[in-house]
Amino acid sequence: MNRKAYFSAGLLYALGVLAPQAGVTDPCVIRSNEYDDSELILPRFLKGDDAQLLFRYNDQETGVTSFSILDSKLNEIAHFSSEAYPEVTAVKKSYRSIWGPSGVYETNVYDNFRQEEITEEMFFSIADIEGYTRREDHDGEIWMFYDGGDEWGYVNSYFEYEVLGTRYPRRIYLFKDNTFYERIFEYACQGWEVLGYDEDHPREQTVSRRPQIVSLDGRSDTCGDMDIITVTQTLFNEDEDYEWVIPIYSVISVSEENDSEKIEGEDVACTGFKIISNTGVTVAEVNFPSGYVSPYGNLEMGILIMGSDMYLCTVVKDDAGNYYDISYTMSDGSSVKQVGAPKRVSVSPRTPKKGTPVVVSLDNEVSYGSLLTVVSASGAVVMSRNIPAGMDSVEIDTNNMPAGMYIVNVNDGKTIREAAKIIIR
């Protein structure tokens, strides 16, 4: 195979191939014509003593990932591909939320005289011509409500609120004692909330997910960030094979209501992970505790290195929407074991109005200082705050945060607990 690619001198310096000396002007060319990503594999994750260079290509149509592994002299020492892992598909329906006023009350009502000495027939004729066709009888009075449709915005003109068939009229036509009045209403409300969902217009969505190899985010006790780790020879066992992690996708039943929609049916969720070798062997298969799934759809996982110990760390959520940290370690080089119970982090409210404080709660007190950060959808850190030892909750001030989605992280120097996403309205 004639593969050719160009890559940055920075990776070559890291491999020890290029020295930063005068006279080096020719670009380095290696075999590859299709790889779309490259990364260093650190020596501690390999059987040899040198770092190796990995080239990766993801075929979006088939789901196959191909790898080329190069040594420090840029010789290809391994080339292999993953399987085309099967897609998992489910269908769910969503219903748009309908917002309306809560605690509506009248603040003023007054009648405008229109015409006296008028018959019911004449009154009905005028009301009908002007779109007031819905009738209610009240203690000898005839009330006619506007019901002429929404053409030209007449409904908005004549009704203060109209939601789920409940109307709060700005005006009605009133007939009593052979006299025609126009009654005017004025209102106020205590707030706005979700009053129901648009059951007449469901949106059907087909969800399909194919397991893809997970890039593990590395962190250590001596360094906050390390290179991304995609394949390894030493993390999961001591053989010569290369291993990687893929998510386990399962079809689950969903029934959820939130401020934007109601969801019913089935969904595809990440319920665990597998460790696969380049020979196709399943090294380990791990299912999350019953009722827990990855909150992001895809599996997001990191490697936490503490001295000679290595842990796989991820975030899961339960049926109630609470988020937890969960960690795993290898046992006897052959199986993956969960470390302790999931550690909970929760936020409330999840969809606050701007200016409403958001409370971040931990399921146990932090035993040493931690750092809370709030990250915007674009990746910018918009807030950073220290959490002293002994505290089990902290507030986020949203006054200076624009509307949008944010991620809350709590970093205690050993683990990162990623809380639920919040959406500021």
Buried (B, 14 or more C-beta within 10 A) or exposed (E): EEBEBEBEEEBBEBBEBBEEEEEEEEEBEBBBEEBEEBBBBBEBBBEEEEBBBBBBBBBEEEBBBBBBBBBBEBEBEBBBEBEBBEEBBBEBBBBBBEBBBEEBEEEEEEEEEBBEEBEEEBBBEBBEEBBBBBBEEEEEBBBBBBBBEEEEEBBEEBBBBBBEEEBBBBBBBBBBEEBBBBBBBEBEBEEEEBBBBBEEEBEEEEBEBBBBBBBBBBBBEEEEEBBBBBBBBBBBBEBEBBBBBBBBBBBBEBEEEEEEBBBBBBBBBBBBBBBBBBEEEEBBEBEBBEEBBBBBBEBBBBBBBEEEEBBBBBBBBBEEEBBBBBBBEBEEEEBBEBEEEBBBBBBEBBBBEEEBEBEBBBBEEBEEEBBBBBBBEEEEEBBEBEBEEEEEEBEBEBEEBEEEEBBBBBBBEBBBBBBBBBBBE
